[in-house]
Amino acid sequence: MDYENSAQILKALAHQTRLLILKELYKNKKCVNAIEEILDIKQPNISQHLNLLRLNGIVDYQKQGTRKCYFLKDPKFIKKILGVLKEYDNGSD
């Protein structure tokens, strides 16, 4: 196991906004403006979070005209992460 790489991925995931973005991207590919509307967060902030996720290999994008539409590179991995967090949250009641 590459613990340094794992730590970098966990750091990239360690923000509420990024987790919310991943939850939305797990549902399906979305362009930045759609994420902005859903999460009610300004576009520059969303782009900053998406860039960090992309640099860590968690998401990627496809251009559709002038828009960048993001998707999860490994949806199964994100499903596991979100599942673990949900279990932990449910267990802490």
C-alpha positions in Angstrom: 0.0 0.0 0.0 1.3 3.5 -0.9 0.5 5.4 2.3 1.8 8.7 1.0 -0.6 8.5 -2.0 -3.4 7.4 0.3 -2.8 10.3 2.6 -2.9 12.7 -0.3 -6.2 11.3 -1.5 -7.7 11.5 2.0 -6.5 15.2 2.3 -8.2 15.9 -1.0 -11.4 14.4 0.3 -11.2 16.1 3.7 -13.5 19.0 3.0 -17.3 19.2 3.2 -17.7 20.9 -0.2 -15.6 18.3 -1.9 -17.6 15.5 -0.4 -20.8 17.2 -1.5 -19.4 17.5 -5.0 -18.4 13.9 -5.1 -21.9 12.9 -3.9 -23.4 14.8 -6.8 -20.9 13.4 -9.3 -21.6 9.9 -8.1 -25.2 10.4 -9.4 -23.9 11.5 -12.8 -21.6 13.7 -14.8 -22.2 17.4 -14.1 -21.0 20.7 -15.5 -19.7 23.4 -13.1 -22.8 25.5 -13.5 -25.0 22.6 -12.5 -22.9 22.0 -9.4 -23.1 25.7 -8.6 -26.9 25.6 -8.7 -27.2 22.4 -6.7 -24.8 23.4 -3.9 -25.4 27.1 -4.0 -21.7 27.8 -4.0 -19.9 30.3 -6.3 -18.3 29.0 -9.4 -14.7 30.1 -8.5 -14.9 28.1 -5.3 -16.3 25.0 -7.0 -13.6 25.2 -9.7 -10.9 25.4 -7.0 -12.3 22.3 -5.3 -12.7 20.4 -8.6 -9.1 21.3 -9.6 -7.8 19.8 -6.4 -9.9 16.6 -6.9 -8.6 16.4 -10.5 -5.0 16.9 -9.5 -5.4 13.9 -7.1 -6.9 11.7 -9.8 -10.3 11.5 -8.3 -12.3 13.4 -11.0 -11.7 14.3 -14.6 -13.6 16.4 -17.1 -14.8 16.5 -20.7 -15.3 19.8 -22.6 -18.7 20.4 -24.0 -18.4 23.6 -25.9 -17.1 26.1 -23.5 -18.2 24.1 -20.4 -16.2 21.6 -18.4 -18.3 18.7 -17.3 -16.8 16.6 -14.5 -17.1 12.9 -13.7 -15.7 10.4 -11.2 -12.7 8.5 -12.5 -13.5 5.6 -10.2 -17.2 5.6 -9.1 -16.8 2.3 -7.1 -14.1 3.8 -5.0 -16.2 6.9 -4.2 -19.2 4.7 -3.4 -17.1 2.9 -0.9 -15.7 6.1 0.7 -19.2 7.6 1.0 -20.5 4.3 2.3 -17.9 4.2 5.0 -18.6 7.8 6.0 -22.3 7.1 6.1 -21.8 4.1 8.3 -19.5 6.1 10.6 -22.1 8.9 10.8 -24.9 6.4 11.6 -22.8 4.7 14.2 -22.1 7.9 16.1 -25.7 8.6 17.1 
